[in-house]
Amino acid sequence: MSDRYRPQVMDHLVHPRNAGEIPDPSGRGESGDAACGDVACFTVEISENVLEEVRYKVYGCAACIAAGSALAELVRGRHLLDAASISKANVEDALGGPLPIGKEHALTLVLDALHKAFEDHWNRTAADTLFDGERGQGTGTKSVVAAMSGGVDSAVTALLLKEAGYDVATVTFRLHDGERGSRSCCSPDTVLFARDTAHRMGLPHFTLNLKELFRRRVMQDFVGSYKEGRTPNPCVACNAHVKFHASSFLADELGFHHVATGHYARVEEGPTLARPVDESKDQTYVLWPVPRDVLSRTIFPLGEYRKTEVRAIAEERGLAVAYTPESQDICFIPDGNYRTFVRKKVAAEPGEVVDREGRVLGRHAGVVDFTVGQRRGIGVSAPTPLYVTEVRPRSGQVVVGRRQDLEVREVRVRDLNWFLDAKEAGRVQVRYNGSPVSCTLQETEDGEWVASLDEPVMGVAPGQSAVFYTADGERVVGGGVVTHRTSP
């Protein structure tokens, strides 16, 4: 292709549209790097979800300046949903066709700046709403906000909903400062990829900056739990306090009714959670804290599909995410080393490694390095394998014992979230990849619940979730957080 710019590009350079900056905007977004020479800034004035005014300022090459002008002209006066659907291809068309080789970055740059302005608008609109959990119900019954992480599951979720006739808006959350180029769901590259995927499906895409909410409700809990000798599940905390509330907030702002994610689960009458068709991908265990009012408006399209079918759908529809790898377990710890992460946040004091009778077997560098059920890295040799059976943060002791010492026959649970009557609980699952076991459930005088297990379960730790299912193990009755467990 020629390096010469098309007439449309030159027209935008000579006669820029909507150049400048709004003094007190509804939202402001900037993208680029001054050190590299290209920076784009968009300011927007939004009223009742309509872009009443749009202004741009671009410092850099001619392609970036023209792209900013073209994009500002395309979105001014349009509804947010229409503006959020504008893709790189739309900007190219406005500029008369593809940009010269080496100038394609201009499209990504200006779109990212505009979307960051939208993001800033939502942040200002949300104020304390996401922290206090207030939610509405939306209005459009055939409309849905679908969360997109950049992976195949969330992309196919949005696609299936679109093909089912829903008005779909997609959203990607910035939860933490993911590294550029990483597989993290929050890395800058993943956000851009999710946006491009949505636009290729003809869907509007938004981003919400939830870093502070995620830090307070998930990361602080994660670090604090290890400091207190508990074993946290950050996915549970995120579902409880972040993702579903944020999706509901955006749905309410857009007048949409439903929210959707790429979880493998189903919603049945009640409402309650039910296991998916693909039991190997079942995620009902981490969804127990979703409030009932949110669950009642939630759709899990993938609950009716197997993972192999989901990838096949993505391949058949030509989605670039068809072969993306599975995401890591803890999104904010890309290398999987949670001990290093926790140690950066808290001071770890050395202490004793003792057996169940209190005999000192050795020393350790901090209780934050240990969790119940752990076998490796204990630092004590013995003729038979030793496992961590208890962590005592106040005394600084780590208790070790035999594998059979990990067996538990009774657990106490607090902070219950019920979908069905507690009397329907017949089984309990206390580990993400564990199997549910039959149990008897009884409420205590202090408001906690005690689950007596019909057979022992290994390695239950305080801080983990206990999720109760119906007697057939198919539907979630409710769930809560384990506070204590009793061995046989």
C-alpha positions in Angstrom: 0.0 0.0 0.0 1.2 3.6 -0.7 2.6 5.6 2.2 0.6 8.6 1.0 -2.4 9.6 2.9 -5.9 9.5 1.4 -7.8 12.7 0.7 -10.1 12.0 3.7 -7.1 12.0 6.0 -5.9 15.3 4.6 -9.3 16.8 5.0 -9.4 15.9 8.7 -5.9 17.4 9.1 -6.8 20.7 7.3 -10.3 20.9 8.8 -10.3 19.1 12.2 -13.6 18.3 13.7 -14.3 18.9 17.4 -10.7 19.7 18.3 -10.0 21.1 21.8 -11.0 20.2 25.3 -14.2 20.5 27.3 -13.4 22.5 30.5 -15.5 20.5 33.0 -16.3 17.2 31.2 -18.4 14.2 32.2 -15.3 12.1 31.4 -11.7 12.4 30.3 -9.5 9.7 28.8 -5.9 9.7 27.7 -3.9 7.0 25.9 -0.4 6.8 24.5 3.1 7.7 25.6 4.7 11.1 25.2 8.1 9.4 25.1 7.1 7.6 21.9 5.5 10.7 20.4 1.8 9.9 20.2 -0.7 10.9 22.8 -4.5 11.2 22.4 -6.9 12.8 24.9 -10.7 12.8 24.6 -13.1 14.8 26.8 -16.9 14.1 26.7 -20.1 15.6 27.9 -22.7 13.0 28.5 -26.4 13.6 29.3 -28.9 10.8 29.6 -26.4 8.4 27.9 -26.0 10.7 24.9 -22.7 12.2 23.9 -23.8 15.8 23.7 -20.2 17.1 23.2 -16.9 15.4 22.2 -13.5 17.1 22.0 -10.1 15.6 21.2 -6.5 16.7 21.4 -3.8 14.5 19.8 -0.1 15.0 19.8 1.8 12.9 17.3 1.8 11.8 13.7 -0.7 12.9 11.1 -2.5 9.5 11.2 -3.2 9.9 14.9 -4.5 13.5 14.5 -6.8 12.5 11.6 -8.0 9.4 13.4 -8.9 11.5 16.4 -10.9 14.0 14.3 -12.7 11.2 12.5 -13.6 9.4 15.7 -14.9 12.6 17.3 -17.0 13.3 14.4 -18.4 9.7 14.3 -19.5 9.6 17.9 -20.7 13.2 18.6 -24.4 13.3 19.3 -24.8 9.5 19.5 -26.1 7.3 22.2 -23.4 5.8 24.4 -24.3 2.3 23.1 -23.8 3.4 19.5 -20.6 5.2 20.3 -19.2 2.3 22.2 -19.8 0.1 19.1 -17.6 2.2 16.9 -14.7 0.0 15.8 -11.3 0.5 14.2 -12.9 -0.5 10.9 -15.5 2.3 11.2 -12.7 4.9 11.8 -10.8 3.5 8.8 -13.9 3.8 6.6 -14.2 7.4 7.7 -10.6 8.0 6.7 -11.2 6.5 3.2 -9.7 3.1 3.9 -6.7 1.4 5.6 -4.0 3.7 6.9 -0.5 3.4 5.6 1.6 0.5 6.9 3.0 1.3 10.3 0.3 3.8 11.1 -2.4 1.3 12.2 -1.7 2.1 15.9 -3.5 5.4 15.4 -6.8 3.6 15.4 -6.1 1.8 18.7 -4.7 4.9 20.3 -7.7 7.2 19.7 -10.3 4.5 20.5 -8.6 3.7 23.7 -8.6 7.4 24.7 -12.3 7.7 24.0 -13.1 4.5 25.9 -11.1 5.7 28.9 -13.3 8.9 28.8 -16.3 6.6 29.0 -14.7 4.7 31.8 -14.0 8.0 33.7 -17.7 8.9 33.2 -18.9 5.7 34.7 -16.5 6.1 37.6 -17.9 9.5 38.4 -21.4 8.2 38.0 -20.9 5.2 40.2 -19.5 7.3 43.2 -20.2 5.1 46.2 -22.8 2.9 44.6 -20.5 -0.1 44.0 -19.2 0.1 47.6 -22.6 0.1 49.3 -24.1 -2.5 46.9 -27.2 -0.6 45.9 -28.8 -2.0 42.7 -31.8 -1.5 40.5 -33.5 -3.8 38.1 -33.1 -2.2 34.7 -36.0 -2.0 32.2 -35.3 -3.8 28.9 -36.2 -7.4 29.5 -34.5 -8.7 26.4 -31.3 -6.7 27.1 -28.1 -7.9 28.9 -24.7 -6.6 30.0 -22.2 -9.4 29.3 -18.8 -9.4 31.2 -15.9 -10.0 28.8 -12.5 -11.1 30.2 -10.8 -11.5 26.8 -11.1 -15.3 26.9 -13.1 -17.7 24.8 -15.9 -18.4 27.4 -16.9 -14.7 27.9 -16.7 -14.1 24.1 -19.0 -17.0 23.3 -21.3 -15.9 26.0 -21.8 -12.5 24.4 -22.1 -14.2 20.9 -24.8 -16.7 22.1 -26.8 -13.9 23.7 -26.7 -11.8 20.5 -27.7 -14.8 18.4 -30.6 -15.4 20.9 -32.0 -11.9 20.1 -30.7 -10.0 23.1 -29.5 -6.4 23.0 -26.0 -7.0 24.3 -23.5 -4.5 25.7 -20.2 -5.9 26.8 -17.9 -4.8 29.7 -14.4 -5.5 30.8 -13.2 -4.7 34.3 -9.9 -3.2 35.3 -9.4 -5.0 38.6 -5.7 -4.5 39.2 -2.5 -3.3 37.4 -2.0 -6.4 35.1 1.3 -6.4 33.3 1.4 -5.5 29.6 1.6 -8.7 27.5 0.6 -11.0 30.4 -2.3 -13.4 30.4 -3.9 -11.6 33.2 -7.6 -10.7 32.6 -6.7 -7.1 33.5 -3.6 -6.5 31.5 -3.8 -3.5 29.1 -3.4 -5.9 26.1 -6.3 -8.0 27.3 -8.6 -5.0 27.6 -7.8 -4.0 24.0 -8.3 -7.5 22.8 -11.7 -7.8 24.5 -12.8 -4.5 23.0 -11.7 -5.6 19.5 -13.4 -8.9 19.9 -16.7 -7.2 20.9 -16.4 -4.8 18.0 -15.8 -7.6 15.6 -19.1 -9.1 16.8 -20.8 -5.7 16.3 -21.3 -5.1 20.0 -20.7 -2.0 22.2 -17.9 -2.4 24.7 -17.2 -0.5 27.9 -14.5 -0.7 30.6 -15.1 -0.1 34.3 -12.2 0.8 36.6 -12.8 -1.3 39.7 -9.2 -1.3 41.1 -10.0 0.4 44.4 -13.1 -1.8 45.0 -11.1 -4.9 44.1 -8.2 -3.8 46.3 -10.5 -3.3 49.3 -12.8 -6.2 48.9 -10.6 -8.9 47.4 -6.9 -8.2 47.7 -7.0 -6.9 51.3 -9.1 -9.9 52.3 -6.7 -12.3 50.6 -3.7 -10.9 52.4 -5.5 -10.5 55.7 -6.8 -14.1 55.6 -3.3 -15.6 55.4 -2.1 -13.3 58.1 -4.9 -14.6 60.3 -4.3 -18.3 59.4 -7.3 -18.6 57.1 -7.4 -19.9 53.5 -9.2 -17.4 51.2 -10.8 -17.9 47.8 -10.4 -14.6 45.9 -12.8 -15.7 43.1 -15.5 -16.1 45.7 -14.8 -12.6 47.2 -14.7 -11.1 43.7 -18.1 -12.6 42.8 -19.5 -11.5 46.2 -18.4 -7.9 46.0 -17.2 -6.9 42.6 -18.1 -8.4 39.2 -21.8 -9.0 39.6 -22.4 -5.7 41.4 -20.5 -3.8 38.7 -22.3 -5.5 35.9 -25.6 -4.7 37.5 -24.6 -1.1 38.0 -23.8 -0.7 34.3 -27.0 -2.5 33.3 -29.0 -0.1 35.4 -27.3 2.9 33.9 -28.0 1.6 30.4 -31.6 0.6 31.2 -30.7 -3.1 30.7 -32.3 -5.8 32.7 -30.0 -8.9 32.6 -26.3 -9.5 33.4 -24.3 -12.4 32.1 -20.9 -14.0 32.6 -19.0 -16.9 31.1 -19.3 -19.1 34.2 -20.3 -22.7 33.8 -23.5 -22.8 35.9 -27.3 -22.6 35.4 -30.0 -20.5 37.0 -33.2 -22.3 37.9 -36.5 -21.2 39.5 -36.1 -19.9 43.0 -33.8 -18.4 41.9 -31.1 -20.9 42.6 -27.9 -22.1 41.1 -27.7 -25.5 39.4 -24.7 -27.4 38.1 -23.9 -27.1 34.4 -24.1 -29.7 31.7 -20.3 -29.9 31.7 -19.7 -31.0 35.3 -15.9 -30.9 34.8 -16.2 -27.1 34.4 -18.7 -26.6 37.2 -18.3 -23.2 38.9 -21.3 -23.2 41.2 -19.0 -23.5 44.2 -17.5 -20.0 43.7 -20.9 -18.4 42.8 -22.7 -19.0 46.1 -22.3 -15.4 47.4 -24.1 -13.8 44.4 -27.1 -12.0 46.0 -30.5 -13.5 45.1 -31.8 -10.2 43.5 -28.7 -10.2 41.2 -29.0 -14.0 40.5 -32.6 -13.5 39.5 -31.4 -11.2 36.6 -28.3 -13.3 35.7 -27.9 -15.5 32.6 -25.2 -18.2 32.3 -25.4 -19.3 28.7 -22.5 -21.7 29.0 -24.4 -23.8 31.5 -26.0 -25.7 28.7 -22.7 -26.4 26.8 -19.5 -28.4 27.2 -16.2 -26.7 27.0 -15.4 -28.5 23.7 -18.6 -27.2 22.2 -17.8 -23.6 23.3 -14.4 -23.7 21.6 -16.1 -25.2 18.5 -18.6 -22.4 18.4 -15.8 -19.8 18.6 -13.9 -21.5 15.8 -17.0 -21.8 13.6 -17.8 -18.1 14.1 -14.2 -17.1 13.4 -13.5 -15.6 16.8 -9.8 -15.0 17.5 -10.3 -16.3 21.0 -11.1 -19.8 19.9 -7.7 -21.2 21.1 -6.8 -18.9 23.9 -5.4 -20.8 26.9 -7.2 -21.2 30.2 -6.7 -18.3 32.6 -4.7 -18.8 35.8 -6.4 -19.4 39.1 -5.4 -16.1 40.8 -5.6 -13.2 38.3 -3.6 -10.8 40.4 -0.7 -13.2 41.0 0.4 -14.1 37.4 3.4 -16.3 38.6 1.2 -18.2 41.0 3.5 -17.5 44.0 1.0 -16.3 46.5 3.5 -16.4 49.4 5.8 -13.8 47.8 2.7 -11.6 47.1 1.5 -11.8 50.7 4.9 -11.2 52.1 5.2 -7.9 50.2 2.0 -6.8 52.0 2.5 -7.9 55.6 5.4 -8.4 58.0 5.9 -12.1 58.7 7.2 -13.2 62.1 9.1 -16.4 62.7 7.6 -19.1 64.9 7.5 -22.8 65.9 6.4 -25.9 64.0 4.8 -28.2 66.5 3.0 -31.5 66.4 -0.5 -32.1 67.8 0.9 -32.7 71.3 2.8 -29.4 71.3 6.3 -30.8 70.8 8.5 -28.4 68.9 9.8 -29.9 65.7 11.4 -26.9 64.1 11.1 -23.3 63.1 9.3 -21.4 60.3 9.7 -17.9 58.8 6.0 -16.8 59.1 2.5 -18.3 59.4 1.6 -16.5 56.1 3.6 -19.3 54.3 1.2 -22.0 55.4 -2.3 -23.3 54.8 -4.1 -26.3 56.1 -3.5 -29.4 54.1 -0.1 -28.2 52.9 2.6 -30.9 52.6 5.6 -29.2 50.8 7.7 -26.5 52.2 7.1 -27.2 55.9 10.8 -27.4 56.6 10.6 -30.4 59.0 11.8 -33.9 58.2 10.1 -37.0 59.5 9.9 -40.7 58.7 6.4 -40.3 57.4 4.9 -37.3 55.4 3.7 -34.4 57.5 0.9 -32.1 56.7 -0.2 -28.7 58.1 -3.3 -29.4 60.2 -3.7 -26.0 61.9 -2.3 -22.5 61.7 -2.2 -20.5 64.9 -1.5 -16.8 64.1 -1.7 -15.5 67.6 0.9 -17.9 69.0 2.8 -18.1 65.7 2.6 -21.8 65.7 2.1 -24.1 62.7 0.7 -27.5 63.7 1.6 -30.5 61.6 0.4 -34.1 61.7 -0.4 -37.2 59.6 -2.6 -37.2 56.6 -5.5 -38.8 58.6 -5.3 -35.9 61.0 -6.7 -33.7 58.2 -10.0 -35.6 58.2 -12.9 -33.5 59.3 -16.4 -34.6 60.3 -18.0 -31.3 61.3 -17.7 -27.7 60.1 -19.1 -24.4 61.4 -20.2 -21.9 58.8 -21.1 -18.2 59.0 -22.2 -15.4 56.6 -24.7 -17.7 54.8 -26.4 -16.7 51.6 -29.5 -18.8 51.0 -31.2 -19.5 47.6 -33.5 -22.2 49.0 -34.8 -23.2 52.4 -32.0 -24.6 54.6 -34.1 -27.7 55.1 -33.4 -28.7 51.5 -29.7 -29.0 52.1 -28.6 -32.6 51.9 -24.9 -32.3 50.8 -22.0 -30.0 51.3 -18.9 -29.2 49.3 -16.0 -27.7 51.1 -13.3 -27.5 48.4 -13.5 -26.1 44.8 -12.5 -29.4 43.2 -14.0 -31.6 46.0 -17.0 -33.8 45.9 -20.1 -33.1 47.9 -20.8 -35.3 50.9 -24.0 -36.0 52.7 -24.6 -33.9 55.8 -27.0 -32.8 58.5 -27.3 -29.0 58.9 -28.3 -27.3 62.1 -28.4 -23.6 63.1 -26.7 -22.5 66.3 -27.8 -19.9 68.9 -25.2 -17.4 67.7 -26.5 -17.5 64.1 -23.8 -19.8 62.7 -24.6 -23.2 61.1 -23.0 -26.6 61.9 -22.8 -29.2 59.2 -22.2 -32.8 60.4 -20.7 -34.8 57.7 -21.7 -38.4 57.0 -18.1 -39.2 55.9 -14.8 -37.5 56.6 -13.4 -34.8 54.3 -9.8 -34.0 54.0 -8.1 -30.6 54.5 -10.9 -28.3 55.3 -9.5 -24.9 56.4 -11.1 -21.8 58.0 -11.8 -19.2 55.3 -12.8 -21.7 52.7 -16.4 -21.9 51.4 -18.9 -24.5 52.4 -21.6 -24.7 49.7 -24.7 -26.7 50.4 -26.5 -28.6 47.7 -29.8 -30.5 47.5 -29.8 -34.2 48.3 -29.2 -35.1 44.6 -26.2 -32.7 44.6 -27.5 -30.7 41.6 -28.9 -27.4 43.0 -27.2 -24.9 45.4 -29.2 -24.3 48.5 -26.8 -21.8 49.9 -23.3 -21.2 51.0 -21.1 -19.6 53.6 -17.6 -19.3 55.1 -16.0 -22.0 57.2 -15.0 -20.8 60.7 -14.1 -24.0 62.5 -13.8 -27.7 61.7 -13.7 -30.7 64.0 -11.7 -33.9 63.4 -13.1 -37.4 64.1 
